[in-house]
Amino acid sequence: MVAASPTDQALQRQRLDASGLASLAGYAASLAAYRLRKSFTRHMGPLGLKIAEFSILMLVARNPEVNQKQLGAELMISAPNMAVTLDRMVEQGWVERVRSTADRRAQHIHLTRAGAQLAERAGRIARTMEAPELSVLSAAEQALLIELLHKVAAGRAAR
């Protein structure tokens, strides 16, 4: 690997003119999401969790009769991708598919004992993992940011 010259290093440190992007919410959200994903990976990576798996664990923990279709709709994950993710989680021993007693055609997603323990541990970590990135905001600003992001994510229905 060739070391960067002093000129190259100076150019790398020079800020780019991003004024054409600065007023775009998507650009700002992408930059913030990048930092938050890095934080997630740093904290949840050692547990072997990806964002989708973490989200599924949290949803299943609070929704005992949830099914694959509901999880996919909530997380905006296609049915095939949800099936693959759940298959991987079953292989890890975190969740299991359980046939509904009310409708034998339906299957619910349940946490295993290991999955419940992992969800509890991951939930404890999640409560503080974003604090360094969000420390530039007051508590009220953090709450407003989350509220506004949910509003944007919901689209017209939230108006």
C-alpha positions in Angstrom: 0.0 0.0 0.0 1.4 3.4 -1.0 1.2 6.2 1.6 -0.7 9.3 0.7 1.4 12.3 -0.2 1.1 15.5 1.8 -0.9 17.0 -1.0 -3.3 14.1 -1.1 -3.7 14.3 2.7 -4.5 18.0 2.5 -7.1 17.3 -0.2 -8.7 14.6 2.0 -9.0 17.0 4.9 -10.5 19.7 2.7 -14.3 19.9 3.2 -16.4 19.5 0.1 -19.1 22.0 -0.8 -22.2 20.0 0.1 -24.6 23.0 -0.1 -26.5 21.4 -2.9 -27.4 18.6 -0.4 -27.6 20.4 2.9 -31.3 21.3 2.6 -32.3 17.7 1.8 -33.8 15.8 4.7 -32.8 12.5 3.1 -29.2 13.5 2.9 -29.1 14.6 6.6 -31.0 11.5 7.6 -28.6 9.3 5.7 -25.6 10.9 7.4 -27.2 10.5 10.8 -28.3 7.0 10.1 -24.7 6.1 9.1 -23.4 7.2 12.5 -26.2 5.4 14.4 -25.6 2.2 12.4 -21.9 2.3 13.3 -22.9 2.6 17.0 -25.4 -0.3 16.6 -22.7 -2.5 15.1 -20.2 -1.6 17.8 -22.7 -2.5 20.5 -24.8 -5.3 19.0 -22.1 -6.9 16.8 -20.6 -8.8 19.7 -24.0 -10.3 20.4 -24.2 -11.5 16.8 -27.2 -9.3 16.0 -27.9 -7.4 12.9 -30.5 -4.5 12.9 -33.3 -6.7 11.4 -32.7 -9.5 13.9 -32.6 -7.1 16.8 -35.8 -5.5 15.7 -37.5 -8.8 15.3 -36.4 -9.9 18.8 -37.8 -6.7 20.3 -41.1 -7.0 18.5 -41.6 -10.7 19.3 -40.7 -10.1 22.9 -43.6 -7.6 23.2 -46.1 -9.3 20.8 -46.5 -12.9 21.8 -48.9 -13.8 19.0 -47.1 -12.1 16.1 -46.6 -13.8 12.8 -44.1 -13.5 10.0 -46.4 -11.3 7.8 -47.0 -8.8 10.6 -43.2 -8.6 11.3 -42.5 -8.0 7.7 -45.1 -5.3 7.4 -43.9 -3.5 10.6 -40.2 -3.6 9.5 -40.9 -3.1 5.8 -39.1 -6.3 5.0 -40.3 -8.4 2.0 -41.8 -11.8 2.7 -38.8 -13.7 1.1 -36.3 -11.7 3.1 -38.3 -12.1 6.3 -38.4 -15.8 5.8 -34.6 -16.0 5.3 -34.0 -13.8 8.4 -36.3 -15.9 10.5 -34.7 -19.1 9.2 -31.4 -17.8 10.3 -32.8 -16.8 13.7 -34.3 -20.3 14.1 -30.9 -21.8 13.3 -29.3 -19.6 16.0 -31.9 -20.9 18.5 -33.4 -17.4 19.1 -36.9 -17.9 17.8 -39.2 -20.8 16.8 -42.3 -21.0 14.6 -45.3 -22.4 16.6 -48.5 -23.5 14.9 -51.5 -21.5 16.2 -54.0 -23.4 18.3 -56.8 -21.1 17.0 -55.9 -21.5 13.3 -53.9 -24.5 12.3 -52.8 -22.8 9.1 -51.2 -19.9 11.0 -47.8 -19.9 12.7 -46.7 -17.5 15.4 -43.1 -16.5 16.1 -42.0 -17.1 19.6 -38.8 -16.4 21.4 -36.9 -19.4 22.8 -35.3 -19.2 26.2 -32.0 -18.2 24.6 -33.9 -15.6 22.4 -35.6 -14.1 25.5 -32.3 -13.8 27.3 -30.7 -12.2 24.2 -33.6 -9.8 23.8 -33.3 -8.8 27.4 -29.6 -8.2 27.1 -29.9 -6.4 23.8 -32.7 -4.2 25.2 -30.5 -3.1 28.1 -27.7 -2.2 25.7 -30.1 -0.4 23.4 -31.3 1.9 26.1 -27.9 3.7 26.2 -26.1 2.8 22.9 -27.1 5.9 21.0 -26.4 8.4 23.8 -23.0 9.5 22.5 -24.3 10.2 19.0 -27.4 12.0 20.4 -25.6 13.9 23.1 -25.4 16.9 20.7 -29.2 17.2 21.3 -31.1 18.1 24.5 -33.5 15.5 25.8 -36.4 17.5 24.4 -34.7 17.7 21.0 -34.0 13.9 21.0 -37.7 13.2 21.7 -38.7 15.6 19.0 -36.3 14.1 16.5 -37.7 10.6 17.2 -41.3 11.9 16.9 -40.5 13.7 13.6 -38.7 10.7 12.1 -41.7 8.5 13.0 -44.0 11.0 11.3 -41.9 11.0 8.1 -41.8 7.2 8.2 -45.5 6.9 8.5 -46.2 9.2 5.6 -49.6 10.7 4.9 -51.3 8.5 7.5 -49.7 10.5 10.3 -51.1 13.8 9.2 
